[in-house]
Amino acid sequence: MSLKFLLLALCLVALTTGELLRYKLKKQKVPRRRLVQTDLDYESSAGVEPLSNTYDNQYYGEITIGTPAQQFLVLFDTGSSNLWVPSSSCMSTACQNHDTYDSSQSSTYVANGEPFQIQYGTGSLTGYLSQDSVTVAGMTVNNQVFAEATSLASFFKNTQFDGVLGLGYNSISQDNVTPVFYNMYMQGLITSPVFSVYLNRDASDPDGGEIIFGGTDPNYYSGTFTYIPVDLEGYWQFQMSSGSISSLEFCSNGCQAIADTGTSQITGPANVISQIHQLIGAEQDPETGDYFVQCSSVANLPPITFNIGGTAFQLAGSDYILQLSIEGETVCLSGFGPNPSITGDSESNESSSYEQNTSPQWILGDVFLGKYYTEFDMGNNRLGFAVAV
C-alpha cells in the first residue's frame, strides 16, 4: 500500500475510571490522504475512550448503534460534524470489507429517509439519514440522526474504520443534523461541552491514547494550557501568529490554522512545504509522491516552531518524521504535506492573499497533536494546547 495516504482515526474501547469513561485508541497503517470537509473537574461527568495504536498512523474507535447494539469502528474527526456508517443495503465493494448497519435488527430505529451526500478529499459517499441510539464511551445518545451510506468511494475499501464520527461545530454538519457531541451535552451525558485528545506517538506501543468527553486529564500533560479563541465556528479554526524552521519564516503576518484529528500530517501552502522539505533534505519517491529522509539524519534535523497564542510550540525532527517498517525495512517519512484546500501559484512566495483568507492555510494533524495534548472547548469557543507527557 502506498504511504502517500495516511489517515488518522481514533479507536475507542470502553473503560470506566471513576467518572471518566475511557476509550483506548488503536493505530494502524492506512492511506494518509485527508477526509475533507485546566485540570479535569472530577465533579463533572466525562466520557473517556482509551485509544490503541498501530504503526503510529491511524487511530480508530468503537461505537455501537441500535438495540441490540451493532458495533462499528469509527474515525473521530474534528474536521467534520456528521456520523455515518455503511448500510446493510450498500452494494459498493468498499462496504463489503466493513460492518454494516441493519435497521431491521434494531428496536430503537426510527426511519428518516432524507437523502445524504458528503464529499471528502478522498471521494464521496451517498446514502440516507436514519435515527437510532448511539453509544460512545459508555454513554448512550438517544434519538441520534446519522447517515447510512449506500455507496462508498473505493478509497474506503482499505480503511480499518467503518465510518466517521464528526466532532466539528454544527455549522458544517450536512443537512443540519445535530452532531453526536451536541446531543451528549444536551441530553446531560456530560456536564461540560469539552473534549480532549491524547495521542500516544510511540509506534511500538499498542496503547494509542485517549479521547475524553467532558473534560481533560491532568495525567496527560505538564505545565498549563495555552488557550486561543476559535475564529470561525465550523472547523476548530484559530489564528496562528507565525512559524519558522531553520532560516525559513512563514505565516509572518499571521494566518488561519485548524486542529484536526482527521489528518495525520501537518499541511500548509505547497510552496512552504516544498521549502521545508528542502531544508530537511527530504527526497520524493517518484512512484508514490511521498517524501523521505535518511533515518540516520533525524536526530540532527532542525526544529520547527509554530507561534500560537503567545507560546512557541516546537517540534523536533523525531516529532515530525514518521519512522515506519515497510516490508522489513525501516523508512523515515516526512510528516509535512501540502494543504489541498489552498489554490494558487504554489511556486510563489506565501502572500498576503493567503494570510488574509479566512480559509485555513495550515492543518495541524496528529504530528502536532501527538506532541501537544489538546482541549476542544465548545462552551468557551476555544482550543487549548499543553505539552503531552
N, C-alpha and C positions, 0 to 999 in steps of 0.2 A: 504494500500500500504506500502511495506517495506520502511523504511527510509534509507536503505542501499544505495540507489541510489538517489542522489540529483543532479540536473543539472542546470547550470547557463544559462539563456538566457536573452537577452536584448530586451525589448519591447519598440517600438517607436511609438509615436503619434505626428503627425506633428504640429509644433507651430513655429511661426516666432517672433523673438525679435530682432529688428534692423536687422543686417546682420547675426544673429545667427538663424539657423533653428533647433529647439529643438524637441527631441522625448522623451516622458516620458516613463520610464521603469515600468513594472509591474512584480510582483513576485508571484510565486505560488509553492506549494509543487510538486516535481517531483522526479523521480529516480535520484540518485546522481551520478551514475557511469558516468565517463567522456567519451565524444565522442572523440576517437582517430583515430587519426592522430595529463616659462617666462610669463608674462601677455598676455592675449589674444590680438592679433593685430586686433582691430576693423576695421582697414582699409581693411583687407582682408576678403574674403568671408568665411563663416563657416556654416556647416550644423549641427544643434543641434537637437537631438532627446530626448525629455523628456521621462524618463522611469518610469514604475509603478511597484508596489511591492505587492507580496502576500506571506506571511509567511517567508520572508527573504531567500528564497531558489532558486527561479527561476526568471530570468528576460528575458522577450521576447518582440519582437518588430514588428511593422507593416511596410511592404513594399508593393509596387504594381508592377505588371509585365503586360506589354501589353497595347494595345489600343482597346477598353476602358480598364481601369485599372481592373486587377484582384488582390484581396487583399490576403496577406499572413502574418502570424506571423512567424518570424524567430529568431533563436538564433544567436547573433553576436559573433563569435568565433575567438579569436586571435590565436587559436591553429590549424586552418586550413585556406584554402585560396579559396575554391570554394563556389559558390552559387548553391544550389539545392532546389527544391520544388517538391512535389508529382505531378505526371502527371495524367491527367484525364483518361489515359489508364491503370493506376495502379490497379491491382486486389487484392493486399495484404490487409489483414484485417486492418493493420496499416493505410493504405491510406483512409479507409472508414471514419475515425474519423477526417479527416483534409480537408482543402480546397485544391483543385487540379487545376493545370494549364491546360487550354484547348486552344491549339494553334489555333484551327479553329475559335475561337472567337476574335482573335487579328489581326488587320490590319497591325501591325508592326512586326509580326512574320516572321522570316527567318529560313528555315529548315537547319539543320546541319546533324544530324543523327549519328554522331560518337558515338560508344558505350562508356558508362561511368560506372565506378565502384569505390566505395570508401569503405575502411574498417575502422570502428571505434571500440573502445574497447567494445562497446555495441552491435555490429553487423554491417552488411554490407548493402549497398544499390546498386542497379544496375539500369541502365536506359540509356539515350542517351542525347547528347548535343543539345541544341536549341539556338536561338538568338532572343532577343526582347529588348524593352526598359524596364528599371528598375528604379523605383522611390524610393529613400531613403532620408529621412529628407527633403522632398520637392524638392530634386534635381533629375532630370531625366537623367539617364545614357543611352545614345543611343547605340544600337547595342551590347548589353552585352550578351556574351555567358554564359549560365548556364546549369545545368543539370535538366532534367525531370526524376524523379525517378519512375520507373515502378515496382519496387519490393523493399519493405522496411522490415527490420527486425522487429520482434514483439515488441522489446523494444519501438519503436516509437509510438506504439498504445496509450500509456498513456501520451505522452508528450503534453504540451499545445501548443508548437510551431509546425508549419507545416514543416519548413525546416531550413536550416543553411546558414548563410552568413559569409564566412570566411574573416578574416582581417589579416591573416598572409602574409608573403612575397610570391612573385610569384614562388620562387624556390620550394615550396612544393605544388603548385597547380597541381591537377590531369590533365593530358592531356595538360599541358602547357597553360591552359586557363588564360587569363588576368583577375586578380581579380577585383571586383567592385570598390574597393578603388583606385586602379591604374587608372582605367578609369575615376573616379571622377576627379582626378588631371589632367590627360592628356586631358580631354575634357573641362578643365577650370572651373569646377563647384566649386572647392576650389583652393585657391592660394598657400596654403602650404600643403605638404603631411604629415599632422599631424592629429591625432585624440586623444581624451582624454575620459576617462571614470570616471564618478562619480556614486557610488553606495550608495544608502540610506539604511543603515543596520537596521533601525527601523522596526522591523517586523510588527508593528501595523499600519504603515503608508503606504497607497496605492501608494504614490509617491516614486517610486523606484530609481530615479536618472536620469542621462542623459548620452548619448554618444554624443560627439561634434566632428563633422568633420571639419577640417581646423584650429583648434586652441584649446585653453584652456580657461576656465572661472575662473578668479581670485576670484569669489564669492564662489568657491567650495574648496578653500584650504587656509591655513595660512602658513606664512614663505616663504621659497623658495624651488624650486625643487632640489633634488639630482639626477644628471644625470649619467647614466652609459652606456657605449657603448654596442651595440648588437654584441655579439661574432660570431654568425652564423646567416646569413640572411635566415631564414626559419620560425621557431617559433620566438617569441620575447624572445630570449635567452641571458643570461648575466652571468657574474661571480659574485657569492656570496662569500664574504670573509670568513664568519664563522657564527655560530649560537649557541645559548645556551638557556637553561631553567633550572632554579634551579642549581643543581650540574652537569647537563649533558651538555657537549660541543659536537658539531657535525660540520661537514664540516670544520674541524680545519685547513686543508691545502688548503681551497678554493674548490668550486665545482660549477657546472653549474646549473642554475635555469631558469625557464621561467615564465613570467607573462601571465596568461591565463584566459580570461573571460569565457571560456567554462568549467571551473572546479570550483565547489562550495567550495571545501576544500583546505587545504594546504596538499600536499602529498610529501612524502620523502621516503628514504630507509626503508623497513619494520622493520628492527631491531631497527632503531632510533625511528620510530613511536611507536613501542611497548614499548620502554623505556619511551617515553613521556607519553603514556597512564598510565604506572605505576606511574610516578611522579605526575600526576594529579588525580590519584585514579579512573580512568575510568574503568568500568566493561563492558564486552562484552555480548550482548544479544545473546544467543546460537542459536536462531532461525533466526535472521537477520544478525548477524555478526557486527552490529553497536555497537559503544562504547558510554556509557552514564556516566555522573557524577551526583551526588546529586545536585539538583538545589541550595540547601542551602549552598553549598561549593564554588559556582562560584566566589563570591567576594574575597575569600581567596586563589584562585589558583595562582600559580607563573606566572609571565610574561614570554613570550618567546621573544627572540631578534634575529633578522636577521641583520647581518652587511653587508651592501651593499654600495659600492662607498664611503666609509669613514663615513657613517652615520649609527647609530644604530636604526633600525626600530623595535619598541616594540609593542607587542600585550598583552593586559591584558586578564584575564580569560573571562571577559564579551565580548571580541572581538572574541575569538576563540571557544567559546561554543555557540551553536545554541539552543536557547530556543524556543520550539515548543509546540503547543497544539494538542494532538492526542486523538481523541475521548473524548474530555473534560478534559483530563489530561495533565498537563504541564510536559514536559520532557526536559532534557538538553543533547543535542547530541554533541559529540566531533567533532570539525572542522578539525581534522587531519585524514589522511588516508595513506595507503601505495601507493607508486608510482608503478603502474602496469608495467611501461616500464623498470623497473630495475630488472635484473635477478641475481641469485647468492644465496649464503647462507644467508638467512635473519637473521639467529641467530648469525652470526659472527659480529665482530666489523666493523664499517664503515672503509673501507680500501682505500689505495691509488689507487687501481684499479678503484674504483668508482670515486675518485677525479680526476683522470687523464682522465676519459672518457669524450668525448665531448658530449655525450648524457646528457640531463638534469636529475639530481638527484631529484631536488625539483621543484614542480609546485606550484606557488603562485596564488591560485584561489581567489574567491570572499571574503573568510575570511580575506585575506590580502588586497585585492584591495578595500574592503569596508572601511578600516581604512586609506588607502593612495590613494588619487586621483592620477591617473596615466596618463601620457602623452606618447603616442606611436608616436615617431618622425621618420618616414621613410626617410625623406630627409637627416637627420643627422645620421641615423642609431643609435638611442639611445632611452633609456627609461628614464622617469623622474618620481620620486615619491615625493609627498608632503603630509603633514598631511591634511586629508579631514575635512571639517567643515560642 
